[in-house]
Amino acid sequence: MATDADVVILGGGCAGLSLALRLAEQPGLCRRVIVLESRQAYQHDRSWCFWRLGPHRFESLVARSWSRVAVRSATQAVQVNCAGTPYQLLESGAFYQQAEETIQASDTVRLQMGVTVLAVPQPMSGGWRITTSVGELTAAQIIDTRPPRLPQRGDALLWQSFLGQEVICDSPVFDSSRVELMHFANDLPDAIAFTYVLPLTNHRALIETTLFDPSPYAPADLALRQQRAVQRLCGAASSRVVRTEAGILPMGLLSSGNTDPQLEHAGGYCRVGLMSGAARPASGYAFQRIQRWADRCSTAVRSGYDPIKHSPDPLLTRFMDRLFLDVLRSHPARGAELFINLFDRVAMPRIARFLSDRASLADRIAVAASLPTGLFLAQLLRLVQRARLRERLT
Ligand SMILES: Cc1cc2nc3c(=O)[nH]c(=O)nc-3n(C[C@H](O)[C@H](O)[C@H](O)COP(=O)(O)OP(=O)(O)OC[C@H]3O[C@@H](n4cnc5c(N)ncnc54)[C@H](O)[C@@H]3O)c2cc1C
């Protein structure tokens, strides 16, 4: 049966637009693509940071690039030169604008704003039927980037909840040459809490209050801590908030939360994005992983193959991330020490490669060697015992 589109992308955020812009540039066999996005218009709603390991397609959009990062607690501090792998900031507003312009100039991709997908897509002969707020649509293939459900305790080993504010001060209170990656508070018994500061100029910074905790937290829960962080950092300077952003990122997803797993087994449908395998467990970061997925998925669909999901991480990465997150979850009070040791003892290029899925075996060994062996071995033993018990019970 003829369909309205070859590919319909549900959700035009980072993953949806990253794929759409590649198909707009080079459609191949995929000549009718529709992106359905529920927002009426895009705003600069998030700041994507990553370590630059080499040339990338968004060089011209990079708003800031830093050569120094710091990690600290009340008792320890480490500052690292990362000039070889600079920490870069890409503002989502610039990304959305470039994607919109590329799509507008293409004959093959259409972006429909203000359209909400209302129900689970239904398989039909030769494709899929999609129900939206403006009517029905059929497609040969669907790439679904919508989050399956709201973050819930139990769906991830830890949730990274954060509230950030872009603040302008009337005096130069920020050191614009250095990112404060993590300034740990250590005042919560069961969570890891820290402030993240991206200095945009000496007067302007994005200040973020972040929690790693088994439960997700809404921005309102973090508002008081955030207010105190802004006061501490701005000191006597008068300040105003010009933009706010917030998020809840999964660290070690345990359940996809997919309401209809059968969909995954039907041909021509796949679920991707932050809550469907894009986020790196150890960091919650997803931007670079989404770009790599978009490269592979666009190649597949433009060549006439089914869309593809995020690749699972290599076994060793999964093992290391799982153990690291388990230790953080069981010993949140030691979180600051673990991160400070990592940045103090491991060469920066190794850390950047490790966090960007580009680690060699030597990088992994260096990362593992920086961590307290006894603590990790005890946690590993507990994991093995738990797995054995589960085996016996089932
Ligand atoms: C504030 C913030 C800062 C972040 N910072 C970083 C960072 O520094 N580095 C990093 O690597 N990662 C970062 N991340 C994590 C990750 O890169 C982003 O969350 C990224 O946007 C995930 O892309 P996505 O396409 O999965 O989700 P989104 O970009 O959220 O896209 C999903 C889209 O689906 C749309 N949608 C949802 N439901 C429907 C529906 N029913 N119908 C139609 N459309 C729908 C939404 O409107 C949205 O546009 C950050 C996340 C946030 C929230």
The ligand as an SDF file (V2000), in Angstrom:
LIG
                    3D

 53 58  0  0  0  0  0  0  0  0999 V2000
   19.0250   20.7970   29.7360 C   0  0  0  0  0  0  0  0  0  0  0  0
   19.8120   19.6290   29.1710 C   0  0  0  0  0  0  0  0  0  0  0  0
   21.2030   19.7280   29.0370 C   0  0  0  0  0  0  0  0  0  0  0  0
   21.9130   18.6480   28.5090 C   0  0  0  0  0  0  0  0  0  0  0  0
   23.2760   18.7570   28.3870 N   0  0  0  0  0  0  0  0  0  0  0  0
   23.9730   17.7720   27.8010 C   0  0  0  0  0  0  0  0  0  0  0  0
   25.3620   17.9130   27.5830 C   0  0  0  0  0  0  0  0  0  0  0  0
   25.9860   18.9010   28.0040 O   0  0  0  0  0  0  0  0  0  0  0  0
   26.0260   16.9220   26.9090 N   0  0  0  0  0  0  0  0  0  0  0  0
   25.3730   15.8090   26.4570 C   0  0  0  0  0  0  0  0  0  0  0  0
   26.0030   14.9630   25.8150 O   0  0  0  0  0  0  0  0  0  0  0  0
   24.0560   15.6220   26.7050 N   0  0  0  0  0  0  0  0  0  0  0  0
   23.3510   16.5790   27.3530 C   0  0  0  0  0  0  0  0  0  0  0  0
   21.9970   16.4060   27.5620 N   0  0  0  0  0  0  0  0  0  0  0  0
   21.3960   15.0840   27.2620 C   0  0  0  0  0  0  0  0  0  0  0  0
   20.9540   14.8960   25.7970 C   0  0  0  0  0  0  0  0  0  0  0  0
   21.9950   15.2210   24.9070 O   0  0  0  0  0  0  0  0  0  0  0  0
   19.7150   15.7210   25.4510 C   0  0  0  0  0  0  0  0  0  0  0  0
   18.6750   15.4100   26.3290 O   0  0  0  0  0  0  0  0  0  0  0  0
   19.2130   15.5030   24.0350 C   0  0  0  0  0  0  0  0  0  0  0  0
   18.3550   16.5510   23.7230 O   0  0  0  0  0  0  0  0  0  0  0  0
   18.4930   14.1590   23.8570 C   0  0  0  0  0  0  0  0  0  0  0  0
   17.9720   14.0910   22.5540 O   0  0  0  0  0  0  0  0  0  0  0  0
   16.5880   13.3610   22.2340 P   0  0  0  0  0  0  0  0  0  0  0  0
   16.3080   13.5790   20.8020 O   0  0  0  0  0  0  0  0  0  0  0  0
   16.6080   11.9920   22.7920 O   0  0  0  0  0  0  0  0  0  0  0  0
   15.5080   14.1430   23.1160 O   0  0  0  0  0  0  0  0  0  0  0  0
   14.9550   15.6080   22.8660 P   0  0  0  0  0  0  0  0  0  0  0  0
   16.0260   16.4890   22.3410 O   0  0  0  0  0  0  0  0  0  0  0  0
   14.2790   15.9970   24.1210 O   0  0  0  0  0  0  0  0  0  0  0  0
   13.8740   15.3860   21.6970 O   0  0  0  0  0  0  0  0  0  0  0  0
   12.6530   14.7060   21.8710 C   0  0  0  0  0  0  0  0  0  0  0  0
   11.6310   15.5220   21.0880 C   0  0  0  0  0  0  0  0  0  0  0  0
   10.4010   14.8060   21.0120 O   0  0  0  0  0  0  0  0  0  0  0  0
    9.3560   15.7540   21.0890 C   0  0  0  0  0  0  0  0  0  0  0  0
    8.1490   15.0360   21.4980 N   0  0  0  0  0  0  0  0  0  0  0  0
    7.9270   14.3990   22.6840 C   0  0  0  0  0  0  0  0  0  0  0  0
    6.7140   13.8300   22.6750 N   0  0  0  0  0  0  0  0  0  0  0  0
    6.1660   14.0750   21.4580 C   0  0  0  0  0  0  0  0  0  0  0  0
    4.9230   13.7180   20.8450 C   0  0  0  0  0  0  0  0  0  0  0  0
    4.0250   12.9750   21.4890 N   0  0  0  0  0  0  0  0  0  0  0  0
    4.6910   14.1520   19.5790 N   0  0  0  0  0  0  0  0  0  0  0  0
    5.6180   14.8910   18.9160 C   0  0  0  0  0  0  0  0  0  0  0  0
    6.7970   15.2400   19.4470 N   0  0  0  0  0  0  0  0  0  0  0  0
    7.0780   14.8400   20.7030 C   0  0  0  0  0  0  0  0  0  0  0  0
    9.8640   16.7620   22.1220 C   0  0  0  0  0  0  0  0  0  0  0  0
    9.1960   18.0050   22.0260 O   0  0  0  0  0  0  0  0  0  0  0  0
   11.3390   16.8660   21.7440 C   0  0  0  0  0  0  0  0  0  0  0  0
   11.5950   17.9030   20.8260 O   0  0  0  0  0  0  0  0  0  0  0  0
   21.2460   17.4530   28.1120 C   0  0  0  0  0  0  0  0  0  0  0  0
   19.8600   17.3750   28.3020 C   0  0  0  0  0  0  0  0  0  0  0  0
   19.1570   18.4370   28.8120 C   0  0  0  0  0  0  0  0  0  0  0  0
   17.6450   18.2960   29.0000 C   0  0  0  0  0  0  0  0  0  0  0  0
  1  2  1  0
  2  3  1  0
  2 52  2  0
  3  4  2  0
  4  5  1  0
  4 50  1  0
  5  6  2  0
  6  7  1  0
  6 13  1  0
  7  8  2  0
  7  9  1  0
  9 10  1  0
 10 11  2  0
 10 12  1  0
 12 13  2  0
 13 14  1  0
 14 15  1  0
 14 50  1  0
 15 16  1  0
 16 17  1  0
 16 18  1  0
 18 19  1  0
 18 20  1  0
 20 21  1  0
 20 22  1  0
 22 23  1  0
 23 24  1  0
 24 25  2  0
 24 26  1  0
 24 27  1  0
 27 28  1  0
 28 29  2  0
 28 30  1  0
 28 31  1  0
 31 32  1  0
 32 33  1  0
 33 34  1  0
 33 48  1  0
 34 35  1  0
 35 36  1  0
 35 46  1  0
 36 37  1  0
 36 45  1  0
 37 38  2  0
 38 39  1  0
 39 40  1  0
 39 45  2  0
 40 41  1  0
 40 42  2  0
 42 43  1  0
 43 44  2  0
 44 45  1  0
 46 47  1  0
 46 48  1  0
 48 49  1  0
 50 51  2  0
 51 52  1  0
 52 53  1  0
M  END
$$$$
